[in-house]
Amino acid sequence: MENIIDITFGEINVYDFLNAVIAVIFAALMAFVTTPVARVIAFKIGAVDDPKKDDRRMHKIPMPRLGGLAIFFSFVFSVFLFYGVSNFTLSMIAGAFLVVIIGVLDDALTVRALYKFLAHIAAAGLVVWQGGVLIERVNIFGHYIQFGYFAVPLTIFWITGLVSAVNFIDGLDGLACGISTISALSLLIVTILLGDFRIALLVAILAACCIGFLPFNMNPAKIIMGDTGATFLGFVLAVVSIQGLFKTQAVITFIIPFLILGVPIFDTLFAIVRRILSGRHPFSADRGHLHHRLLDMGFNKKQTMRILYAVSAMLGVSSIMLVTQKIVYAIIIIAVSLAISVATWIIFRDDKMKVESGLISEDEANEAKNGEENGDILKIEEQRDSGVVKKHEKLKRKPKNQAD
């Protein structure tokens, strides 16, 4: 019987292997010990997320927002110590520094979306100009498509798009960091299978930094990444995906990064299309992301997070199948994932089926129902206080023969 995955590693010496192991341990430990420091800094400079700001916030208490600083500094020190210095690493870190600076300012003071977008374009342009990071071509079943003059704008679009995509899904405790970790681990396996051990080490360091931060970010979180961390992770994932995937000889280099980063990419595209169709600005904030919709279906925060983790992991496995040229297995995994998603959606549309499935208890279902009723009552009371209901009742009592 044919193996699902045929793994053939190139030659790697003991020194490189030990260097990678030490780098991963160091990065994870550094992120773990520096996160409390980032938490203190967040409170000192006022980079705290207020849950009363709007109804999109999922936490109930003010939350420090500079968790991304711990991930950033851990990544930078680990790269300098264990990866080495080159035009590529220097430009990547310089671009990441620009992204982090604008993220810190936004977390502490709030920066206009246009200024953030321009900063992200500048960071992407820096790695293109100085680091040689460029999507010059893709390989689709042995046929190469050259982008020519479109390579630079396409690369900048990919980087800035992923920066926004990871930032968009940062709406639940541990969600964006966890999805980024899974994506990084999938990318790690893919680059190892492709024999690119240098990029694999870089991705391993990034995943280790996320893992070191996650204990503080999981529900109930003690600190969130904020724009600082989400945009940084999106930036680095975009850059290493270009270096590790778009420049390889793999059979389908175009599809693999979209699978690995499928959850944030789909969520972003869905959000943009939804907002445009409703006549709104495509980058305006709302409560319609994937995690919001899962919560509205009746899942709690932890269940929602685990579902999106599972989807991201399944897409990552599919990408590994494609790299090993097991295209049929990849299609089967994606089809099964879709079937499970549809079945779960059908179950959670019916209150009785929710309980029968065992996904939630009867008590949880009753609490959710009571919560919805209380929420409706609260809305009516708020409208009454504002005079909306009173005005409506006054109009209803108006005599029929009175002119409008």
Buried (B, 14 or more C-beta within 10 A) or exposed (E): EEEEEEEEEEEEEEEEEEBBEEBBEBBBBBBBEBBEEBBEBBEEBEBBBEBEEEEEBBBEEEBBBBBBBBBBBBBBBBBEBBBEEEEBBBBBBBBBBBBBEBBBBBBBEEBEEEEBBEBBBBBBBBBBEBBBBBBBBBBEEEEEEEBEEEBBEBBBBBBBBBBBBBBBBBBBBBBBBBBBBBBBBBBBBBBBBBBBBBBBBBBBBBBBBBBBBBEBBBBEBBBBBBBBBBBBBBBBBBBBBBBBBBBBEBBBBBBBBBBBBBBBBBBBEBBBEBBEEEEEEEBEBBBBBBBBBBBEBBBBBBBBBBBBBBBBBBBBBBBBBBBBEBBEBBEEBBEEBEEBBEEBEEBBEEBEEBBEEEBBEEEBBEEBEEEEEEEEEEEEEEBEEEEEBEEEEEEEEEEEEEEE
